[in-house]
């Protein structure tokens, strides 16, 4: 979530509706603001904040003003106890979301390979697409570190599929010619290796590095 918000943006996205106020008023006085912040953050981002510092102060102050509360009360909200766990569950249910499961991760990797990575590998773009997809599916996205692993796994899987598909399209004569070409280049390189800069990567080394990466 971005850090700076204009007043008209806060009004558009974070004004509490009557049914939302009714739900928030059922919370204890010292947890109302915390619940309201989680609620409106999730409504906007389709996920919960990863830590307190991610939440813009302007959002806290705007919600506190609507609830006639001191914004400093938010600092007392327990970020790790049973109360916030219960609040998260209630908010998920309110918006029709559920927690992510391992199968969801596997399916997201497959979806990225088939529908996204074919067009664009740029990390921020892929990340945005993952969040959008989880929102469409009504699934709360995983924690940040798990999200990063998901994206890297998808990129590796896509590359592996691409390499396999490319290899399978090559005819046996073509493969034989490529092998012969690689070996001839490697042989030529061996004869001039002593004159090569010590910090350069030889073609022979590159060949074996590529094979090692492909085998992972």
C-alpha positions in Angstrom: 0.0 0.0 0.0 1.3 3.5 -0.8 2.4 5.7 2.0 0.8 9.1 1.1 -2.9 9.6 0.6 -4.8 12.8 -0.3 -8.0 13.5 1.7 -10.3 12.8 -1.3 -8.6 9.4 -1.8 -9.1 8.5 1.9 -12.8 9.5 1.6 -13.2 7.4 -1.6 -11.6 4.3 -0.3 -11.7 4.2 3.5 -14.9 5.8 4.6 -16.8 3.4 6.9 -20.2 2.4 5.6 -23.2 1.9 8.0 -23.0 -1.9 8.0 -19.2 -1.7 8.6 -19.6 0.6 11.5 -22.2 -1.7 13.0 -19.7 -4.6 12.8 -16.9 -2.5 14.3 -19.0 -1.3 17.2 -19.3 -4.9 18.4 -15.6 -4.9 19.2 -14.1 -3.9 22.6 -13.1 -0.3 22.9 -9.3 -1.0 22.8 -9.6 -3.2 19.7 -12.1 -1.2 17.6 -9.5 0.9 15.8 -7.2 -2.1 15.2 -10.1 -4.1 13.7 -11.2 -1.1 11.6 -7.7 -0.7 10.2 -7.4 -4.4 9.3 -10.9 -4.4 7.8 -10.4 -1.4 5.5 -6.8 -2.5 4.6 -8.0 -5.9 3.5 -11.0 -4.4 1.7 -8.6 -2.3 -0.4 -5.6 -4.7 -0.8 -7.4 -8.2 -0.5 -4.7 -9.1 2.0 -3.7 -8.1 5.5 -0.7 -5.8 6.2 2.6 -7.7 6.8 3.5 -5.5 9.7 2.3 -2.4 11.5 4.7 -0.1 9.8 3.2 -0.9 6.4 0.0 0.9 7.4 -0.1 4.6 6.5 -0.5 7.0 9.4 -3.1 9.0 7.4 -5.3 5.9 7.2 -5.1 5.3 10.9 -5.9 8.9 11.7 -8.8 9.0 9.2 -10.4 5.8 10.6 -9.8 7.0 14.2 -11.6 10.2 13.5 -14.7 8.4 12.2 -14.8 6.2 15.3 -14.2 9.2 17.7 -11.0 7.5 19.0 -7.5 8.7 19.7 -5.2 7.3 16.8 -2.6 6.5 19.4 -4.9 3.6 20.6 -3.7 1.7 17.5 -0.3 1.2 19.1 -1.9 -0.9 21.8 -3.4 -3.3 19.3 -1.7 -6.7 19.8 -0.2 -7.9 16.5 0.4 -11.5 17.5 -2.3 -12.6 20.0 -5.6 -14.5 19.7 -7.6 -11.3 19.2 -6.0 -10.4 15.9 -6.2 -14.0 14.8 -9.9 -14.0 15.5 -10.3 -10.6 13.7 -8.5 -11.9 10.6 -10.8 -14.9 10.5 -13.9 -12.7 10.9 -12.7 -10.3 8.1 -11.9 -13.1 5.7 -15.4 -14.5 6.2 -17.0 -11.1 5.8 -15.4 -10.7 2.3 -15.8 -14.4 1.3 -12.1 -15.2 1.4 -10.2 -18.1 2.8 -6.6 -18.8 3.8 -4.2 -20.1 1.1 -3.4 -23.8 0.9 -0.5 -25.7 -0.7 -2.7 -26.8 -3.6 -3.4 -23.1 -4.3 0.3 -22.4 -4.5 0.8 -25.3 -6.9 -2.1 -24.1 -9.1 -0.8 -20.5 -9.1 2.6 -21.7 -10.3 0.9 -23.6 -13.1 -1.3 -20.6 -14.0 1.7 -18.3 -14.1 3.5 -20.7 -16.5 0.5 -21.0 -18.8 -1.0 -17.5 -18.7 1.6 -14.9 -17.6 5.2 -15.7 -18.0 4.8 -16.4 -21.7 4.2 -12.7 -22.1 6.3 -11.0 -19.4 9.0 -12.1 -16.9 9.3 -8.7 -15.1 9.1 -9.3 -11.4 6.8 -6.5 -10.4 4.4 -7.3 -13.2 4.3 -11.0 -12.2 3.8 -10.1 -8.6 0.8 -7.8 -9.4 -0.7 -10.6 -11.5 -0.4 -13.1 -8.6 -2.2 -10.7 -6.2 -4.9 -10.0 -8.7 -5.4 -13.7 -9.3 -5.7 -14.5 -5.6 -8.2 -11.6 -5.2 -10.3 -13.1 -8.1 -10.3 -16.5 -6.5 -11.2 -15.2 -3.0 -8.0 -16.5 -1.5 -5.8 -14.6 1.0 -2.3 -14.5 -0.5 0.6 -16.1 1.4 3.2 -14.2 3.5 5.8 -12.1 1.6 8.6 -14.6 1.8 6.4 -17.4 0.6 5.1 -15.2 -2.2 8.7 -14.6 -3.4 9.3 -18.4 -3.4 6.1 -18.9 -5.4 7.2 -16.5 -8.1 10.7 -17.9 -8.3 9.3 -21.4 -8.5 7.0 -20.4 -11.3 9.9 -18.8 -13.3 12.0 -21.9 -12.9 9.2 -24.2 -13.9 8.4 -22.0 -17.0 12.0 -22.1 -18.1 12.2 -25.8 -17.6 9.1 -26.4 -19.6 10.4 -24.0 -22.3 13.7 -25.8 -22.5 12.0 -29.2 -22.6 9.6 -28.1 -25.3 12.3 -26.6 -27.4 14.5 -29.7 -27.1 11.6 -32.0 -28.0 11.0 -30.0 -31.2 14.5 -30.6 -32.5 15.1 -33.5 -34.9 17.8 -36.0 -34.2 19.9 -34.7 -37.2 19.7 -31.2 -35.8 20.7 -32.3 -32.3 23.7 -34.2 -33.8 24.8 -31.1 -35.7 24.4 -28.9 -32.5 26.5 -31.4 -30.5 29.2 -31.4 -33.2 29.2 -27.6 -33.3 29.6 -27.3 -29.5 32.4 -29.9 -29.5 34.2 -28.1 -32.3 34.0 -24.8 -30.6 35.2 -26.3 -27.3 38.2 -27.9 -29.1 39.1 -24.6 -30.7 38.8 -22.9 -27.4 41.1 -25.4 -25.7 43.9 -24.4 -28.1 43.7 -20.7 -27.1 42.8 -21.1 -23.5 46.2 -20.0 -22.2 45.8 -16.6 -23.9 42.3 -16.0 -22.4 41.7 -13.6 -19.5 41.6 -15.4 -16.2 38.3 -13.9 -15.2 36.4 -14.8 -18.4 34.0 -17.7 -18.7 35.0 -20.1 -21.5 32.4 -21.6 -23.8 33.2 -25.0 -22.5 32.5 -23.8 -18.9 29.4 -22.1 -20.1 28.2 -25.3 -21.8 28.6 -27.3 -18.6 27.1 -24.5 -16.5 24.0 -24.6 -18.8 23.8 -28.4 -18.5 24.1 -28.2 -14.7 21.3 -25.5 -14.5 19.1 -27.5 -16.9 19.5 -30.6 -14.7 18.3 -28.8 -11.5 
